[in-house]
Amino acid sequence: MGRVKGVMIRKTAEVLLKKLEFSSDFDYNKKKLKEVPGLNSKLFRNKIAGYISKKLHNESNV
């Protein structure tokens, strides 16, 4: 079990945001990330889902 680094989460999330549609809902984002091949780690998926949710929520409040 390796450490999940913040840079990896941000870069992966930015790439996925360009390819897929996400919302500011964490549970919806978790379900969408289950469909993405290559994201086998539950911890990694949840951290990406949380980052995307936070980013979209902050963008909508600006």
C-alpha positions in Angstrom: 0.0 0.0 0.0 1.6 3.2 -1.1 1.0 6.7 -0.1 -1.5 8.7 -2.2 0.2 12.1 -3.0 -1.7 15.3 -3.4 -0.1 16.1 -6.7 -1.2 12.8 -8.2 -4.8 13.5 -7.1 -4.9 17.0 -8.5 -3.4 16.0 -11.9 -5.6 13.0 -12.3 -8.7 15.0 -11.3 -7.9 17.8 -13.8 -7.6 15.2 -16.6 -10.8 13.6 -15.6 -12.7 16.9 -15.4 -11.8 17.6 -19.0 -13.1 14.1 -20.1 -16.1 13.4 -18.0 -19.0 15.3 -16.4 -19.0 15.6 -12.7 -21.1 17.5 -10.1 -20.5 19.0 -6.7 -22.1 15.9 -5.1 -19.5 13.6 -3.6 -21.5 10.3 -3.9 -22.3 11.0 -7.6 -18.7 11.6 -8.3 -17.7 8.3 -6.5 -20.1 6.4 -8.8 -18.7 8.0 -11.9 -15.2 7.2 -10.9 -16.0 3.5 -10.4 -16.6 3.4 -14.2 -13.1 4.7 -14.9 -10.6 1.9 -15.7 -7.3 2.0 -13.8 -8.7 3.5 -10.6 -8.6 0.3 -8.5 -7.8 1.9 -5.1 -10.9 2.9 -3.1 -8.8 5.5 -1.2 -7.5 7.1 -4.4 -11.1 7.2 -5.9 -12.5 8.8 -2.8 -9.8 11.4 -2.6 -10.3 12.3 -6.3 -14.1 12.5 -5.8 -13.6 14.7 -2.8 -11.2 17.0 -4.7 -13.5 17.3 -7.7 -16.6 18.0 -5.4 -14.7 20.7 -3.5 -13.4 22.3 -6.7 -16.8 22.4 -8.4 -18.5 23.7 -5.3 -16.0 26.5 -4.9 -16.3 27.4 -8.6 -20.1 27.7 -8.3 -19.9 30.0 -5.2 -17.6 32.5 -6.8 
